[in-house]
Amino acid sequence: MATAGQRAGYGALDPSSRVPLYHQIYIVLRNQITSGQLGTGDRVPGEQELAEIFDVSRITAKRALNEMAAAGLVVRERGRGTRVVQRPSTPPVTASLEGWLENISAMGIETEARVLEFGYVPADDDVAEALGVAPGSPVQRSVRVRLLDGETMSYLTTWLPEDIGRGIEPDDLGRTALLTLLERAGVQIASAQQTVTASMAEPAVAAGLGVDPGAPLLEVRRRVLDVDGRPVEYIRVLYRPDRYSFNMNLQRVRSDGGNRWATQQARDNDTERAEDQ
């Protein structure tokens, strides 16, 4: 049964972790701010609300909010609650880095996927914008972990428009790469927009990947478009840096704007195994 935190989109804490519960809550809220899910001026749940969401004492919730305030991320005002006061000053760099995706058929051989969660949920603002649907519209949401040689490598959360998702079941996601399923359903995939940044493992993610809450992770967000420019998939992938790395070969090239670096479509397969999500 889903916890209150999972139903609210926050995930669950890990009571057995060495990381204190208040700091686990801090990590969850901090990630929401740095990812843009909570913007400047947005309200953060108060002590009582956090206590109910995460099933902790009010003292624990208060300590988490105090840590947020001490880090300069929120301001706490009597009668007005807790609000976000800081967002990253500049957006993360986005780039088109070709060669990150392996051939679809190869991934079914090299990796294994396990489905942790599957269902239909109302699209929050971030997902609604990514998929081009109205906030609150039902979308398919799945959570998977991918393993390489029996070891967890990545934690994937995927959202699909409802009309596309209805043709895909949990068993399908455990056996076949999602892009393959989409193409088999007649979706003509044409392009993707990808953002890469750093993140910290929230408690639910940490449990799925077998790392400690707060562990550093590589985060990739990708929006996949069909030939008509319609968003057909939105995915957030969190990678363990000890199990996954990206390598790029660069060339110095001349252009009208001066010399610059350009990527080559090459990589070292011994150290990088990209995946077709």
C-alpha positions as CSV (number, residue, x, y, z in Angstrom):
1,M,0.0,0.0,0.0
2,A,1.3,3.5,-0.9
3,T,2.3,5.7,1.9
4,A,1.0,9.3,2.3
5,G,4.3,10.6,1.0
6,Q,4.1,8.4,-2.1
7,R,0.5,9.4,-2.8
8,A,1.5,13.1,-2.5
9,G,4.4,12.5,-4.9
10,Y,7.2,12.8,-2.3
11,G,8.2,9.1,-2.0
12,A,8.8,7.3,1.2
13,L,11.6,7.6,3.9
14,D,13.9,4.9,4.8
15,P,13.8,4.4,8.6
16,S,16.7,1.8,8.5
17,S,19.1,4.3,6.8
18,R,22.0,5.8,8.7
19,V,20.8,9.2,7.4
20,P,18.5,10.9,9.9
21,L,14.8,11.2,8.9
22,Y,14.9,15.0,9.1
23,H,17.8,15.1,6.6
24,Q,16.0,12.7,4.3
25,I,13.1,15.1,4.2
26,Y,15.5,17.9,3.6
27,I,16.9,16.0,0.6
28,V,13.5,15.5,-0.9
29,L,12.5,19.1,-0.6
30,R,15.8,20.4,-1.8
31,N,15.6,18.3,-4.9
32,Q,12.2,19.7,-5.6
33,I,13.6,23.2,-5.5
34,T,16.7,22.6,-7.5
35,S,14.7,20.7,-10.2
36,G,12.2,23.6,-10.5
37,Q,9.2,21.7,-9.1
38,L,9.1,24.3,-6.4
39,G,9.8,27.8,-7.6
40,T,10.6,31.1,-5.8
41,G,7.7,32.1,-3.7
42,D,6.0,28.7,-3.7
43,R,4.7,27.4,-0.4
44,V,6.5,24.4,1.2
45,P,4.4,22.1,3.4
46,G,4.4,23.1,7.0
47,E,5.5,21.1,10.1
48,Q,2.2,19.4,10.7
49,E,1.6,18.7,7.0
50,L,5.2,17.2,6.6
51,A,4.7,15.1,9.7
52,E,1.5,13.6,8.1
53,I,3.1,13.2,4.7
54,F,6.2,11.3,5.9
55,D,4.7,9.8,9.0
56,V,7.2,11.4,11.4
57,S,7.0,13.5,14.5
58,R,6.4,17.2,14.3
59,I,9.8,17.8,15.8
60,T,11.4,15.8,13.0
61,A,9.5,17.9,10.4
62,K,10.5,21.1,12.1
63,R,14.1,20.2,12.1
64,A,13.9,19.5,8.3
65,L,12.4,22.9,7.7
66,N,15.0,24.5,9.9
67,E,17.7,22.9,7.9
68,M,16.1,24.2,4.7
69,A,16.1,27.7,6.2
70,A,19.7,27.4,7.4
71,A,20.7,26.5,3.8
72,G,19.1,29.6,2.5
73,L,16.5,27.7,0.5
74,V,13.3,28.8,2.3
75,V,12.1,31.6,4.6
76,R,9.8,30.8,7.5
77,E,7.4,33.4,8.7
78,R,4.9,33.2,11.4
79,G,1.4,33.3,9.9
80,R,2.6,33.0,6.4
81,G,4.2,29.6,6.5
82,T,7.4,28.4,4.7
83,R,8.2,29.6,1.2
84,V,11.0,29.1,-1.3
85,V,13.4,32.0,-1.6
86,Q,16.1,30.6,-3.7
87,R,16.4,28.8,-7.0
88,P,19.5,28.0,-9.0
89,S,20.7,31.4,-10.4
90,T,21.2,30.0,-13.9
91,P,19.5,27.0,-15.6
92,P,21.4,23.8,-16.1
93,V,23.2,23.5,-19.4
94,T,21.3,21.5,-22.0
95,A,23.2,20.0,-24.9
96,S,22.7,17.6,-27.8
97,L,25.2,14.9,-27.1
98,E,24.8,12.3,-29.8
99,G,25.7,8.7,-29.3
100,W,24.2,8.3,-25.8
101,L,21.6,5.9,-26.9
102,E,22.5,2.3,-27.8
103,N,20.6,0.3,-30.4
104,I,17.2,-0.7,-29.1
105,S,17.7,-4.4,-29.6
106,A,21.0,-4.5,-27.8
107,M,19.6,-3.1,-24.6
108,G,17.2,-6.0,-24.1
109,I,20.2,-8.3,-24.0
110,E,22.5,-6.3,-21.8
111,T,20.2,-5.0,-19.1
112,E,17.2,-6.1,-17.0
113,A,14.3,-3.9,-15.9
114,R,12.1,-4.4,-12.8
115,V,8.9,-2.5,-12.4
116,L,8.4,-1.0,-8.9
117,E,5.3,1.1,-9.5
118,F,2.7,1.4,-12.2
119,G,-0.6,3.4,-12.5
120,Y,-2.4,6.5,-13.7
121,V,-2.0,9.7,-11.8
122,P,-3.0,13.4,-12.3
123,A,-0.2,15.3,-14.2
124,D,1.5,17.9,-12.0
125,D,2.6,21.1,-13.6
126,D,6.0,19.8,-14.6
127,V,4.7,16.7,-16.2
128,A,1.8,18.5,-17.8
129,E,4.1,21.0,-19.5
130,A,6.5,18.3,-20.7
131,L,3.7,16.2,-22.2
132,G,1.6,19.1,-23.5
133,V,-1.5,18.2,-21.5
134,A,-3.6,20.1,-19.0
135,P,-2.5,20.0,-15.4
136,G,-4.5,17.3,-13.6
137,S,-5.0,15.2,-16.7
138,P,-4.5,11.5,-16.2
139,V,-1.1,10.2,-17.4
140,Q,0.5,6.8,-17.1
141,R,3.4,6.8,-14.5
142,S,5.8,3.9,-14.1
143,V,8.8,3.5,-11.9
144,R,11.5,1.0,-12.8
145,V,15.0,0.1,-11.8
146,R,17.4,-1.1,-14.5
147,L,20.1,-3.6,-13.7
148,L,23.4,-4.4,-15.5
149,D,25.0,-7.7,-14.7
150,G,22.7,-8.1,-11.7
151,E,23.6,-4.7,-10.2
152,T,21.3,-1.7,-10.1
153,M,22.4,0.9,-12.5
154,S,19.5,3.4,-12.9
155,Y,16.1,4.5,-11.5
156,L,13.6,5.5,-14.1
157,T,10.3,7.4,-13.7
158,T,8.3,7.6,-16.9
159,W,5.2,9.5,-17.8
160,L,3.1,8.8,-21.0
161,P,-0.1,10.5,-22.3
162,E,-3.1,8.5,-21.3
163,D,-4.1,7.4,-24.8
164,I,-0.7,6.1,-25.5
165,G,-0.2,4.5,-22.1
166,R,-3.4,2.4,-22.2
167,G,-1.7,0.1,-24.7
168,I,1.2,-0.7,-22.4
169,E,1.0,-3.0,-19.3
170,P,3.5,-3.5,-16.4
171,D,4.6,-6.9,-17.7
172,D,5.5,-5.2,-21.0
173,L,7.8,-2.7,-19.3
174,G,9.6,-5.5,-17.5
175,R,10.4,-7.4,-20.7
176,T,10.8,-4.7,-23.4
177,A,12.4,-1.3,-23.8
178,L,9.8,1.4,-23.7
179,L,10.7,3.0,-27.0
180,T,10.3,-0.4,-28.6
181,L,6.8,-0.7,-27.1
182,L,5.9,2.8,-28.4
183,E,7.1,2.0,-31.9
184,R,5.3,-1.3,-31.9
185,A,2.1,0.6,-31.0
186,G,2.6,2.8,-34.1
187,V,4.2,5.8,-32.5
188,Q,6.7,7.3,-35.0
189,I,9.5,8.7,-32.8
190,A,11.5,11.5,-34.3
191,S,13.5,13.4,-31.7
192,A,14.2,14.0,-28.1
193,Q,15.1,17.0,-25.9
194,Q,17.5,16.1,-23.1
195,T,18.8,17.8,-20.0
196,V,21.6,16.5,-17.8
197,T,22.3,17.6,-14.2
198,A,23.4,16.4,-10.8
199,S,21.0,15.2,-8.0
200,M,21.0,13.5,-4.7
201,A,19.2,10.3,-3.9
202,E,15.9,10.7,-2.2
203,P,15.0,7.9,0.2
204,A,12.8,6.0,-2.2
205,V,15.4,6.3,-5.0
206,A,18.1,5.3,-2.6
207,A,16.3,2.1,-1.6
208,G,15.7,1.2,-5.2
209,L,19.3,1.8,-6.2
210,G,20.9,0.3,-3.1
211,V,22.7,3.6,-2.1
212,D,22.4,5.9,1.0
213,P,19.9,8.7,0.9
214,G,21.8,11.8,-0.2
215,A,24.2,9.9,-2.4
216,P,25.2,11.8,-5.5
217,L,23.5,10.8,-8.7
218,L,23.6,11.7,-12.4
219,E,20.1,12.9,-13.5
220,V,18.9,12.9,-17.1
221,R,15.5,14.3,-18.1
222,R,14.3,13.5,-21.6
223,R,11.2,14.5,-23.5
224,V,10.5,12.3,-26.6
225,L,8.6,13.7,-29.6
226,D,6.9,12.0,-32.5
227,V,7.1,13.1,-36.2
228,D,4.3,15.6,-35.6
229,G,6.1,17.2,-32.7
230,R,3.8,15.7,-30.1
231,P,5.4,14.8,-26.8
232,V,4.9,11.0,-26.4
233,E,7.1,10.3,-23.4
234,Y,8.7,12.2,-20.5
235,I,11.3,10.4,-18.4
236,R,13.5,11.1,-15.5
237,V,16.5,8.8,-15.1
238,L,18.8,8.7,-12.1
239,Y,22.1,6.9,-12.6
240,R,24.6,5.6,-10.0
241,P,27.9,7.2,-11.0
242,D,29.8,4.1,-9.9
243,R,27.9,2.0,-12.4
244,Y,27.4,4.4,-15.3
245,S,29.5,7.1,-17.0
246,F,29.4,9.1,-20.2
247,N,32.5,9.5,-22.4
248,M,32.8,12.0,-25.3
249,N,35.4,12.4,-27.9
250,L,35.9,16.1,-28.8
251,Q,37.4,17.7,-31.8
252,R,38.7,21.3,-32.2
253,V,36.9,22.8,-35.2
254,R,37.0,26.2,-36.9
255,S,33.9,28.2,-37.4
256,D,32.9,31.8,-38.2
257,G,32.5,32.5,-34.5
258,G,36.0,31.2,-33.8
259,N,37.5,27.9,-32.7
260,R,35.3,25.6,-30.6
261,W,34.9,22.1,-29.3
262,A,32.6,19.7,-31.2
263,T,31.5,16.1,-30.2
264,Q,32.3,13.0,-32.2
265,Q,29.8,10.2,-32.4
266,A,32.1,7.8,-30.6
267,R,32.5,6.3,-27.2
268,D,34.3,3.6,-25.2
269,N,31.8,0.8,-24.8
270,D,33.9,-0.8,-22.0
271,T,33.1,2.1,-19.7
272,E,29.8,3.4,-21.0
273,R,26.6,1.4,-21.7
274,A,23.9,3.8,-22.6
275,E,20.3,2.6,-22.6
276,D,17.3,2.9,-24.8
277,Q,14.6,3.8,-22.2
